[in-house]
Amino acid sequence: MMVNTDTRIGPSFSLSNRFKRLFWNIVYVLVFKYSPKPFHGWRRFILKLFKAKVGKGVHVYGKVKIWAPWNLELADFCGIGDNTILYSQDKISIGKNTVISQGSHICTGTHNYESKGFELITKPITIGANVWIAAEAFIHPGVTIEDDCIIGARSVVMHNMPKGFICAGFPCKPLKKRIIKN
């Protein structure tokens, strides 16, 4: 993704990107954020208008804060709870049947702290299928969470998490194998 490498001398994103985000934010406030809770189809429609890739049966609640919908891929039947932040400066992919619980923060952008200009660094985040990200978890840029994984509430995920594990903590670590009984 093309960004300004020195944030002291100007914005990180192009003028066209900033205008798209301005337009998105206006639409977000007027017709997305305060739409009634059961209007998932309406919010899917709005996201698709802004070039998000949205599967069938996706539930995105109105108070989900989305930085750039065109950087989202939401597979069939995933759900994103209220007050989640999808800070999609880079691509965020969320797999089929995955649940992102309320207040979680999925963050694709950071800054180079070793640089005088604190240049922006963006890295995509991939969250697999049948994953549950519990309430208020934070997912760092560049992380992949494999299929069938569970991330505990308020965990801070700084590294990739393996398939089929229950993971938690700060920093988040795999704790035990997930056993699915049905």
C-alpha positions, 0 to 999 in steps of 0.5 A, a space after each residue: 500500500 502506498 503511503 507517505 513515509 514521513 508523517 512529519 511532512 504530510 498525510 500518510 494517505 493520498 488525497 483521493 483516499 482521504 476523500 473516499 474516507 470522508 465520504 464513507 464517514 458521512 454515510 457511516 454516520 447518516 445511514 449505517 451507525 444508527 440503523 436498527 440492530 436487525 438491519 444486517 442486510 442493509 449494512 451489508 448493502 452499504 458495505 458492498 457499495 463501498 467495495 467491501 467483499 461481503 458474503 451471505 448472512 454476514 452480521 455487522 452491527 451498526 456501531 462497528 467502526 470501519 476505517 476503510 470498507 474497501 479493505 474488508 473481506 467478510 466471509 459467509 456467516 461471520 459476525 462483528 459485534 458492536 463497538 468493534 474497531 476494524 482499523 482497515 488501513 490494510 486488508 482485513 480478511 475474516 473467515 466463514 462462521 467467525 465471530 468478532 465480539 464486542 469491543 475488539 480492535 483489529 488494527 492493521 496500522 502502526 508506526 516505525 518508532 525507530 524513525 524520526 518521521 514515525 512513518 506508517 507501517 500497514 500489514 494485513 490481518 487474516 482471521 480464519 474460519 470458525 474463529 471466535 475473538 472474544 470481547 475487547 481483544 486487540 489484534 496487531 498488524 500482520 497477524 494471522 489467526 488460523 481456523 478453529 482458534 479461540 482468542 480469549 477476552 482482552 487478549 493482545 495478539 502480537 503473533 500468529 496463532 495456530 489452528 485449533 487452539 484456545 489462546 489468551 493473555 498479554 501477549 496472547 499464547 496458545 493454551 490448549 487444543 480446542 476440542 469440538 464435541 459436535 
